[in-house]
């Protein structure tokens, strides 16, 4: 992609940019992932699963996370 093409994309309206992002993300998600799973990643997953199974992990519901991380519009 050239700088000119990128500038055109960056100047699109927000809703058009979002359509492009969604299209790209869907395309990426369909691709088969090939590569190595790193041992460090496997260890992190094992530790997290162990905490979940032991009951030591606390989960938060969507409303709590949304209120904490999503900016509320100013009225």
Residue pairs with C-beta under 8 A, 6 or more apart in sequence:
9 17
9 20
10 17
12 20
48 57
51 57
